[in-house]
Amino acid sequence: MAGDGAANASNKLSSAENKPQNGGVVPPYMKAVSGSLGGMVEAGCLQPIDVIKTRLQLDRVAHYRGILHCGTTIAKTEGVRALWKGLTPFATHLTLKYTLRMGSNAVLQGAFSDSDTGKLSNTGRMMAGFGAGVLEALMIVTPFEVEQACITWFGVPQMGTSLS
């Protein structure tokens, strides 16, 4: 029991060392950076599933018998790395999306918080999330989805040609 006091003092010291200097507030740029890192990790994890989904959607002659057959066929015939084809645009999309979402949400939360107390109401939190989602949809998600659909349907356009 005598050692408990020393352990508690040590815990208090370590928790004080880990506490941010600005009163526990994470700056918006840090939230944006965290969002971008999350987007990169998500892209790396989801890309094989997206490749399989796209192949199954475009399979008009029933070459694949299902999700697992599609994935194993791609890995056997094209190599395992083929499951990550198109990772760069997908990672760019998710990185930009989450950077904008997390950063704009942090900025909007600051704008919707009470100017006197600094507290954020549930309505303010909801409005910040809504605003960040709309901004993300208009600036990142819709343009990328339209481009992906056009490339999937029409193929990659050659230099000097148009999709129409």
N, C-alpha and C positions, 0 to 999 in steps of 0.2 A: 504494500500500500504506500510505502514511503516513496517509491519511484513514480507513483502516479502524478505527483505535483510537478516533477521534472518533465514528464511526458506531456502534461497539459501546457506547461510553459513553452515547451518546444513546438507543440501544435499551434499555439497562439502566435509564436514568432514566425513559423513558416506560413501561416495563413496571412499574416500581416505583410510578409515579403511578397506574396503572390497577388495581393490586392492592387488593382490599378491605381495610379496616382491621381487620376481625375475623378475620383469618387465612384468608380465602378461603371462609368459610361464608356461604351465601346464606340470609337469614332466611325462615321459612315464609310470612310475609305477602307477601314479594316473589315467591315461587314462586306463591302464590295469585293475585296481580295478573298475573303473566306468563301463568298459565293462563287467566284471564278474557280477556285481550287475544287470546290464541290462539283462544279460543272465538268471539270476535266476528269475527275474520278468517275462521275456518273457516265460520261461518254465512253470511257474505257470499259466499263462494266456492261453497258447496254448495247454497244455497237454490234456484237455478234448476234444479239436478238433482233436488232433492226435489219441486219443483212439477211438473216433467215426469213424474216417477215416479208421483206421486199422481194426476195426470190420466190417465195410461195405466192405472193400476189401476182407476179409476172409469169408464173408457170402455167401456160395455156395448154400444154400437152401432157399434164400430169406426170412430169418427170420425177417429182418428189412425192413420197407417200405420207409425209407429215413433217412435223417440226424436227424431231430427232433424226429422221432419215435425211432431211435437207441439210442439217448441220454436219452430220457425219459425211455425207456425200461431198459437200464443199471442202471439208478438211482433208478428205482422201484424195480428191481430184485436183484441188487447187492449192492445198497446203493450209495449215492452221491459220497462218497470217491472213488468208483471204477472208476470214471471219471479221477482220478489222478493216476491210476495204471501206474507204470513204470516212475514215475516222477524223481526218483533219477538218472537213467542213462541219461534221456533227459536233466535234469538240468545240469548234469555234462558236457554233450556234448556242450550245449549252453554256459555255463560258460567258459569252456576252449576255445571254438571257439571265443567268443567275447574278452576274455582276450588276446588271441594271436593276434587277428586282431587289436585291439585298441593299444596294446603295441607295436607290430611290426610296425604298421603304424607310430606311434610317433617316434620310433627310425629311421625308414627309412626316414621320413621327415627331421629329423636332418641330416642324411647322405646326402640327396639330396639338402639341402639348400646351398646357396652361402656362402663360408667360410669367405668372407670379410664382407658382409652386414648381413648375417644371414637370408636373405629373401629366400622364397621358390617360385620358378616359378611354373606356371601351369603344365608344363611338369614334374617337380620334384614331385609335388603333385600327378599327375596321376601315375607316376612310383612307388611312395611310396604306393599308394592304390593298384596298381596292384601286387606289391611284397607281401604286407600283405595278399591279397586275395589268391594268389598262395600258400603262406606258410600255411595259414589256411586250404585251400582245401587239401593239401598234408598231413599235420600233424594231422588234427582233423576230418574234414568232411568226407573224403573218408573212413578212417578206421571205424568210427562210423556207416556210412551208410552201409558198407559191413557187419558189425556185426549185425546191426538191420535187414537187409534183410535175413541173414542166420538164425537168431533166429525166425523171422516171418515165414520163409518158412519151416525150419527143426525142429523148437522147440528149447527149451533150452537144450543144450547138458548136459548129465550126466557126473559126474566125471569119468575120465578114458576112455571116448569115444571120437570119432572124428566126424565131420560133414560129412565126405566123406563116 
